[in-house]
Amino acid sequence: MMKKQTGFTLIEMIAVFLIMGIIATVAGMAIVTGVKGYLFAKDNLSISQKAQMAMTRMNRELMELFDVSTAESARITYQRLDGAGTLTQTIYLDETDEKVKIAFGPNPSDGDILVDHVSEFKLTYYKGTASWVAGTDDIRELSAIGIDLDLKRFENERIVEFSTMVSPRNNNNYGGAP
């Protein structure tokens, strides 16, 4: 009488390993995709927080201005009231290290960093719907300042854009028309 053999054949073993390999590959891809999604969300949060803090600070500073001495596309020097009197400050793009900074005085050399990894920083000045020009137009005609801020992502240099509009309230604003 022949004894019955038990166990797995070579073909059954290969089929099981093949199926386990496919399942492991799919699970690995899911884990990698999940980690990439987490890192992307973390990067978005960090960039958004930095931009929000910088935009809020610039909004607060420019809202309180009562005079502008320099109004360029990436720099503004303005005067605002402080508890001790008049304060002159400058918000500018330091292109050497890609940072937007704020400093005391009209000719800052090393200001405090508002935000880093800046691709572009642009200020636009308005009197109503037209452009306002420092030195030519009356400060009372300055109705709004547009701020455009483009920040670079950390890992791949893609750009994230932020913008806001500030309406100064201490310049006896005519709303753009005298």
C-alpha positions as a LaTeX table, in Angstrom:
\begin{tabular}{lrrr}
\hline
Residue & $x$ (\AA) & $y$ (\AA) & $z$ (\AA) \\
\hline
Met1 & 0.00 & 0.00 & 0.00 \\
Met2 & 1.25 & 3.42 & $-0.92$ \\
Lys3 & 1.55 & 6.08 & 1.72 \\
Lys4 & $-0.23$ & 9.36 & 0.90 \\
Gln5 & 2.16 & 12.35 & 0.83 \\
Thr6 & 1.16 & 15.69 & 2.28 \\
Gly7 & 2.66 & 19.13 & 1.63 \\
Phe8 & 2.81 & 21.79 & $-1.07$ \\
Thr9 & 4.04 & 21.43 & $-4.57$ \\
Leu10 & 6.65 & 23.74 & $-6.03$ \\
Ile11 & 4.04 & 25.41 & $-8.26$ \\
Glu12 & 1.82 & 26.17 & $-5.26$ \\
Met13 & 4.76 & 27.71 & $-3.40$ \\
Ile14 & 5.69 & 29.92 & $-6.38$ \\
Ala15 & 2.07 & 31.06 & $-6.76$ \\
Val16 & 1.87 & 32.01 & $-3.06$ \\
Phe17 & 5.16 & 33.97 & $-3.24$ \\
Leu18 & 4.01 & 35.74 & $-6.38$ \\
Ile19 & 0.72 & 36.78 & $-4.78$ \\
Met20 & 2.52 & 37.92 & $-1.58$ \\
Gly21 & 4.95 & 39.99 & $-3.70$ \\
Ile22 & 2.10 & 41.74 & $-5.49$ \\
Ile23 & 0.35 & 42.51 & $-2.19$ \\
Ala24 & 3.60 & 43.81 & $-0.65$ \\
Thr25 & 4.23 & 46.05 & $-3.68$ \\
Val26 & 0.74 & 47.57 & $-3.51$ \\
Ala27 & 1.05 & 48.09 & 0.26 \\
Gly28 & 4.49 & 49.70 & $-0.15$ \\
Met29 & 3.20 & 52.08 & $-2.82$ \\
Ala30 & 0.29 & 53.05 & $-0.54$ \\
Ile31 & 2.68 & 53.81 & 2.32 \\
Val32 & 4.98 & 55.90 & 0.08 \\
Thr33 & 1.98 & 57.84 & $-1.30$ \\
Gly34 & 0.72 & 58.47 & 2.23 \\
Val35 & 4.11 & 59.76 & 3.38 \\
Lys36 & 4.41 & 62.03 & 0.32 \\
Gly37 & 0.91 & 63.40 & 1.03 \\
Tyr38 & 1.86 & 64.07 & 4.64 \\
Leu39 & 5.07 & 65.89 & 3.64 \\
Phe40 & 3.17 & 67.95 & 1.04 \\
Ala41 & 0.55 & 68.97 & 3.63 \\
Lys42 & 3.26 & 69.81 & 6.17 \\
Asp43 & 5.06 & 71.97 & 3.58 \\
Asn44 & 1.79 & 73.73 & 2.67 \\
Leu45 & 1.08 & 74.46 & 6.32 \\
Ser46 & 4.55 & 75.87 & 6.91 \\
Ile47 & 4.45 & 78.10 & 3.82 \\
Ser48 & 0.91 & 79.29 & 4.57 \\
Gln49 & 1.76 & 80.16 & 8.16 \\
Lys50 & 4.88 & 82.09 & 7.16 \\
Ala51 & 3.01 & 83.97 & 4.44 \\
Gln52 & 0.06 & 84.74 & 6.72 \\
Met53 & 2.32 & 86.13 & 9.44 \\
Ala54 & 4.26 & 88.29 & 6.95 \\
Met55 & 1.13 & 89.56 & 5.18 \\
Thr56 & $-0.58$ & 90.35 & 8.49 \\
Arg57 & 2.45 & 92.31 & 9.72 \\
Met58 & 2.73 & 94.26 & 6.45 \\
Asn59 & $-1.02$ & 94.92 & 6.48 \\
Arg60 & $-0.87$ & 96.26 & 10.03 \\
Glu61 & 2.17 & 98.44 & 9.31 \\
Leu62 & 0.90 & 99.90 & 6.03 \\
Met63 & $-2.60$ & 100.48 & 7.37 \\
Glu64 & $-1.15$ & 102.89 & 9.94 \\
Leu65 & 1.05 & 104.94 & 7.59 \\
Phe66 & 0.43 & 108.66 & 7.17 \\
Asp67 & 3.19 & 109.49 & 4.68 \\
Val68 & 5.29 & 107.67 & 2.07 \\
Ser69 & 8.77 & 108.85 & 1.06 \\
Thr70 & 9.77 & 105.93 & $-1.19$ \\
Ala71 & 7.28 & 103.81 & $-3.14$ \\
Glu72 & 8.98 & 101.31 & $-5.42$ \\
Ser73 & 7.76 & 97.95 & $-6.68$ \\
Ala74 & 9.74 & 95.98 & $-4.07$ \\
Arg75 & 10.34 & 98.66 & $-1.41$ \\
Ile76 & 8.35 & 101.19 & 0.57 \\
Thr77 & 9.61 & 103.71 & 3.11 \\
Tyr78 & 6.82 & 105.22 & 5.17 \\
Gln79 & 6.10 & 107.18 & 8.30 \\
Arg80 & 3.61 & 106.14 & 10.93 \\
Leu81 & 2.71 & 107.30 & 14.40 \\
Asp82 & 4.14 & 105.48 & 17.36 \\
Gly83 & 3.61 & 106.02 & 21.08 \\
Ala84 & 6.82 & 108.09 & 21.14 \\
Gly85 & 6.10 & 110.10 & 17.96 \\
Thr86 & 6.80 & 109.57 & 14.28 \\
Leu87 & 8.47 & 106.34 & 13.21 \\
Thr88 & 10.10 & 105.81 & 9.79 \\
Gln89 & 10.23 & 102.24 & 8.55 \\
Thr90 & 11.08 & 100.43 & 5.32 \\
Ile91 & 9.67 & 97.17 & 4.01 \\
Tyr92 & 11.86 & 95.76 & 1.26 \\
Leu93 & 12.97 & 92.66 & $-0.64$ \\
Asp94 & 16.56 & 91.69 & 0.12 \\
Glu95 & 17.36 & 89.95 & $-3.16$ \\
Thr96 & 20.73 & 88.61 & $-1.99$ \\
Asp97 & 19.13 & 86.14 & 0.42 \\
Glu98 & 15.54 & 86.11 & $-0.95$ \\
Lys99 & 13.90 & 87.57 & 2.16 \\
Val100 & 11.36 & 90.31 & 2.77 \\
Lys101 & 12.54 & 92.47 & 5.65 \\
Ile102 & 11.33 & 95.41 & 7.72 \\
Ala103 & 13.74 & 97.94 & 9.18 \\
Phe104 & 13.82 & 101.30 & 10.93 \\
Gly105 & 14.84 & 104.28 & 8.83 \\
Pro106 & 14.87 & 105.08 & 5.14 \\
Asn107 & 18.15 & 103.28 & 4.30 \\
Pro108 & 18.11 & 99.95 & 6.10 \\
Ser109 & 21.14 & 97.71 & 5.95 \\
Asp110 & 19.94 & 94.75 & 7.97 \\
Gly111 & 16.27 & 94.54 & 8.84 \\
Asp112 & 14.19 & 91.97 & 10.65 \\
Ile113 & 13.07 & 89.06 & 8.48 \\
Leu114 & 9.34 & 88.91 & 7.74 \\
Val115 & 9.50 & 85.90 & 5.41 \\
Asp116 & 12.16 & 83.91 & 3.55 \\
His117 & 12.31 & 81.79 & 0.36 \\
Val118 & 10.79 & 84.67 & $-1.59$ \\
Ser119 & 10.58 & 84.29 & $-5.35$ \\
Glu120 & 8.87 & 87.63 & $-5.96$ \\
Phe121 & 7.68 & 90.55 & $-3.86$ \\
Lys122 & 5.67 & 93.29 & $-5.54$ \\
Leu123 & 3.96 & 96.39 & $-4.17$ \\
Thr124 & 1.37 & 98.23 & $-6.28$ \\
Tyr125 & 0.05 & 101.66 & $-5.27$ \\
Tyr126 & $-3.45$ & 102.85 & $-6.17$ \\
Lys127 & $-5.46$ & 106.05 & $-6.18$ \\
Gly128 & $-8.90$ & 104.67 & $-6.86$ \\
Thr129 & $-8.43$ & 102.43 & $-9.89$ \\
Ala130 & $-5.43$ & 104.38 & $-11.27$ \\
Ser131 & $-1.78$ & 104.14 & $-10.23$ \\
Trp132 & $-0.49$ & 106.34 & $-7.42$ \\
Val133 & 3.06 & 107.74 & $-7.76$ \\
Ala134 & 5.09 & 108.87 & $-4.72$ \\
Gly135 & 6.36 & 112.43 & $-5.03$ \\
Thr136 & 3.91 & 113.22 & $-7.83$ \\
Asp137 & 0.53 & 112.41 & $-6.30$ \\
Asp138 & $-0.78$ & 113.70 & $-2.98$ \\
Ile139 & $-0.55$ & 111.19 & $-0.10$ \\
Arg140 & $-4.27$ & 111.75 & 0.49 \\
Glu141 & $-4.94$ & 110.17 & $-2.92$ \\
Leu142 & $-3.29$ & 106.88 & $-1.90$ \\
Ser143 & $-6.31$ & 104.64 & $-1.47$ \\
Ala144 & $-4.75$ & 101.16 & $-1.46$ \\
Ile145 & $-1.49$ & 99.22 & $-1.61$ \\
Gly146 & $-1.48$ & 95.80 & $-3.26$ \\
Ile147 & 0.98 & 93.23 & $-1.93$ \\
Asp148 & 1.92 & 90.21 & $-4.06$ \\
Leu149 & 4.18 & 87.64 & $-2.44$ \\
Asp150 & 5.43 & 84.50 & $-4.19$ \\
Leu151 & 7.17 & 81.91 & $-2.01$ \\
Lys152 & 9.20 & 78.90 & $-3.15$ \\
Arg153 & 8.39 & 75.41 & $-1.93$ \\
Phe154 & 11.24 & 73.83 & $-0.03$ \\
Glu155 & 11.85 & 70.63 & $-1.98$ \\
Asn156 & 11.07 & 71.42 & $-5.60$ \\
Glu157 & 11.18 & 75.19 & $-6.11$ \\
Arg158 & 7.53 & 75.44 & $-7.20$ \\
Ile159 & 5.91 & 78.78 & $-6.43$ \\
Val160 & 3.00 & 79.49 & $-4.06$ \\
Glu161 & 1.33 & 82.88 & $-4.58$ \\
Phe162 & $-0.21$ & 85.10 & $-1.92$ \\
Ser163 & $-1.75$ & 88.56 & $-2.28$ \\
Thr164 & $-3.64$ & 91.14 & $-0.27$ \\
Met165 & $-4.82$ & 94.73 & $-0.53$ \\
Val166 & $-4.19$ & 97.29 & 2.23 \\
Ser167 & $-6.14$ & 100.53 & 2.64 \\
Pro168 & $-4.21$ & 103.11 & 4.69 \\
Arg169 & $-6.41$ & 104.83 & 7.23 \\
Asn170 & $-4.23$ & 107.65 & 8.62 \\
Asn171 & $-3.44$ & 109.53 & 5.41 \\
Asn172 & $-6.70$ & 111.52 & 5.20 \\
Asn173 & $-7.62$ & 109.36 & 2.23 \\
Tyr174 & $-9.86$ & 110.82 & $-0.43$ \\
Gly175 & $-10.52$ & 107.37 & $-1.90$ \\
Gly176 & $-8.28$ & 108.09 & $-4.87$ \\
Ala177 & $-9.89$ & 111.37 & $-5.93$ \\
Pro178 & $-9.15$ & 114.84 & $-4.45$ \\
\hline
\end{tabular}
